[in-house]
Amino acid sequence: MSAASANHGFSVRGELRLEESMARHTSWRVGGNAAVFFTPADQDDLVEFILQLDSSMDILWLGLGSNLLVRDGGFSGAVIDTRKALQMLEVNESGFLCAGAGVAAAKLARFAVANGFQNAEFLAGIPGTVGGALAMNAGAWGGETWRYVRSVETLNRQGEIQIRTAKDFQIGYRSVTGPEKWFLGAEFEFEKAAAGFNGLLEIKSMLAQRAAAQPVQTANAGSVFRNPEGDYAARLIESCDLKGVVHGGAQIAEKHTNFIINNGDACAADIEFLIDFARQQVLKTTGVTLETEVRIVGSKS
Ligand SMILES: Cc1cc2nc3c(=O)[nH]c(=O)nc-3n(C[C@H](O)[C@H](O)[C@H](O)COP(=O)(O)OP(=O)(O)OC[C@H]3O[C@@H](n4cnc5c(N)ncnc54)[C@H](O)[C@@H]3O)c2cc1C
């Protein structure tokens, strides 16, 4: 069998699957099938795939799926799994830290510490990839991904790779807009660690505080809603007496009311029901409209 026929007509070296369950690739452990699911062998293979894909097909980039709700009807386009191909991690000749989009954010944090940098520690608690952190401007403990970005490598639908500086993008709280939206990797400018700074201790303390405050042992996607200006989504949801509310297999977490957990047999519709319910109750009771931080994709049935 030729490589192309093994890969359903695509001439690529990576692994291409049809009708792949997204429940296997998201931290909520729910979601219907992706029509096409591609794990490129390397960056060139990824570009080859983009060029061969029918231009009418939507593309969804996937990191660790820790901020993603794929609806039960699935995603009719192509999912690009970045975790294998985009794994470069190094300190470059200019002394800046470079990471591919598929590198786990936690790995980047520890690599930064090991190479004498400071301020990347916050990334250790974010269970996603560098690509996801770039797309979301992920942040914690006052740190935000884009504060440390010097440049990014991007890809567009025509298969063109560009190097862009951070100034080419408009950055906000969990929001990033710019000339391209697909990230292959980034160059970061973290500070040199101060004398006596113990980055691993910082990471340990941040992770312990997370474990105390968040239901980290459950299937969830972190904070469901963005915090509105000057307030906390969790406080607003709790003020509406929604702590612990269950719908099907999903539940508003007791430990942190901005988290929705999958108790084992939830479907995406159960989770989305609770998202809509919490939003409606908060609006009715407090007048505040909550916006989702999690990305919701796909069709309902
Ligand atoms: C327990 C828990 C705690 C969390 N805590 C935090 C926190 O403290 N702070 C925080 O900000 N987030 C937090 N999150 C949410 C999540 O981890 C972050 O948003 C993370 O950055 C998502 O990365 P990912 O690789 O999992 O992205 P995915 O969930 O795979 O994707 C998220 C979005 O990014 C896009 N994307 C992914 N890779 C790329 C790429 N290479 N190019 C372009 N777009 C891409 C996807 O298409 C999607 O729209 C938490 C989640 C969990 C489960």
The ligand as an SDF file (V2000), in Angstrom:
LIG
                    3D

 53 58  0  0  0  0  0  0  0  0999 V2000
   -6.8700   22.2650   35.3970 C   0  0  0  0  0  0  0  0  0  0  0  0
   -6.7260   23.3980   34.4210 C   0  0  0  0  0  0  0  0  0  0  0  0
   -6.1610   24.5810   34.8310 C   0  0  0  0  0  0  0  0  0  0  0  0
   -6.0120   25.6470   33.9410 C   0  0  0  0  0  0  0  0  0  0  0  0
   -5.4490   26.7970   34.3750 N   0  0  0  0  0  0  0  0  0  0  0  0
   -5.2630   27.8140   33.5170 C   0  0  0  0  0  0  0  0  0  0  0  0
   -4.6500   29.0270   33.9520 C   0  0  0  0  0  0  0  0  0  0  0  0
   -4.2350   29.1800   35.0890 O   0  0  0  0  0  0  0  0  0  0  0  0
   -4.5130   30.0230   33.0600 N   0  0  0  0  0  0  0  0  0  0  0  0
   -4.9300   29.8940   31.7690 C   0  0  0  0  0  0  0  0  0  0  0  0
   -4.7580   30.8370   30.9850 O   0  0  0  0  0  0  0  0  0  0  0  0
   -5.5210   28.7640   31.3260 N   0  0  0  0  0  0  0  0  0  0  0  0
   -5.6960   27.7300   32.1670 C   0  0  0  0  0  0  0  0  0  0  0  0
   -6.2930   26.5770   31.7290 N   0  0  0  0  0  0  0  0  0  0  0  0
   -6.8190   26.5040   30.3530 C   0  0  0  0  0  0  0  0  0  0  0  0
   -5.8410   25.9480   29.3260 C   0  0  0  0  0  0  0  0  0  0  0  0
   -4.8970   25.0840   29.9220 O   0  0  0  0  0  0  0  0  0  0  0  0
   -5.1070   27.0720   28.5880 C   0  0  0  0  0  0  0  0  0  0  0  0
   -6.0160   27.8860   27.8820 O   0  0  0  0  0  0  0  0  0  0  0  0
   -4.0710   26.5270   27.6050 C   0  0  0  0  0  0  0  0  0  0  0  0
   -3.2920   27.5930   27.1320 O   0  0  0  0  0  0  0  0  0  0  0  0
   -4.6860   25.7820   26.4340 C   0  0  0  0  0  0  0  0  0  0  0  0
   -3.6340   25.1110   25.7570 O   0  0  0  0  0  0  0  0  0  0  0  0
   -3.9190   23.7940   24.9110 P   0  0  0  0  0  0  0  0  0  0  0  0
   -2.6540   23.4170   24.2480 O   0  0  0  0  0  0  0  0  0  0  0  0
   -4.5480   22.7560   25.7540 O   0  0  0  0  0  0  0  0  0  0  0  0
   -4.9430   24.3610   23.8540 O   0  0  0  0  0  0  0  0  0  0  0  0
   -6.2290   23.6350   23.2610 P   0  0  0  0  0  0  0  0  0  0  0  0
   -7.2500   23.4710   24.3310 O   0  0  0  0  0  0  0  0  0  0  0  0
   -5.8220   22.4500   22.4860 O   0  0  0  0  0  0  0  0  0  0  0  0
   -6.7350   24.7770   22.2790 O   0  0  0  0  0  0  0  0  0  0  0  0
   -7.2190   26.0080   22.8160 C   0  0  0  0  0  0  0  0  0  0  0  0
   -7.3610   27.0000   21.6570 C   0  0  0  0  0  0  0  0  0  0  0  0
   -6.0680   27.3110   21.1550 O   0  0  0  0  0  0  0  0  0  0  0  0
   -5.9980   26.9950   19.7630 C   0  0  0  0  0  0  0  0  0  0  0  0
   -4.6590   26.5100   19.4640 N   0  0  0  0  0  0  0  0  0  0  0  0
   -3.9880   25.4850   20.0440 C   0  0  0  0  0  0  0  0  0  0  0  0
   -2.7560   25.3770   19.5120 N   0  0  0  0  0  0  0  0  0  0  0  0
   -2.6540   26.3490   18.5760 C   0  0  0  0  0  0  0  0  0  0  0  0
   -1.6150   26.7590   17.6770 C   0  0  0  0  0  0  0  0  0  0  0  0
   -0.4310   26.1530   17.6290 N   0  0  0  0  0  0  0  0  0  0  0  0
   -1.8710   27.8070   16.8540 N   0  0  0  0  0  0  0  0  0  0  0  0
   -3.0640   28.4380   16.8930 C   0  0  0  0  0  0  0  0  0  0  0  0
   -4.0700   28.1000   17.7060 N   0  0  0  0  0  0  0  0  0  0  0  0
   -3.8680   27.0680   18.5480 C   0  0  0  0  0  0  0  0  0  0  0  0
   -7.0640   25.9400   19.5390 C   0  0  0  0  0  0  0  0  0  0  0  0
   -7.4830   25.8930   18.1910 O   0  0  0  0  0  0  0  0  0  0  0  0
   -8.1460   26.4140   20.4790 C   0  0  0  0  0  0  0  0  0  0  0  0
   -8.8890   27.4680   19.8910 O   0  0  0  0  0  0  0  0  0  0  0  0
   -6.4450   25.5020   32.6060 C   0  0  0  0  0  0  0  0  0  0  0  0
   -6.9930   24.2830   32.1750 C   0  0  0  0  0  0  0  0  0  0  0  0
   -7.1270   23.2390   33.0740 C   0  0  0  0  0  0  0  0  0  0  0  0
   -7.6910   21.9410   32.6080 C   0  0  0  0  0  0  0  0  0  0  0  0
  1  2  1  0
  2  3  1  0
  2 52  2  0
  3  4  2  0
  4  5  1  0
  4 50  1  0
  5  6  2  0
  6  7  1  0
  6 13  1  0
  7  8  2  0
  7  9  1  0
  9 10  1  0
 10 11  2  0
 10 12  1  0
 12 13  2  0
 13 14  1  0
 14 15  1  0
 14 50  1  0
 15 16  1  0
 16 17  1  0
 16 18  1  0
 18 19  1  0
 18 20  1  0
 20 21  1  0
 20 22  1  0
 22 23  1  0
 23 24  1  0
 24 25  2  0
 24 26  1  0
 24 27  1  0
 27 28  1  0
 28 29  2  0
 28 30  1  0
 28 31  1  0
 31 32  1  0
 32 33  1  0
 33 34  1  0
 33 48  1  0
 34 35  1  0
 35 36  1  0
 35 46  1  0
 36 37  1  0
 36 45  1  0
 37 38  2  0
 38 39  1  0
 39 40  1  0
 39 45  2  0
 40 41  1  0
 40 42  2  0
 42 43  1  0
 43 44  2  0
 44 45  1  0
 46 47  1  0
 46 48  1  0
 48 49  1  0
 50 51  2  0
 51 52  1  0
 52 53  1  0
M  END
$$$$
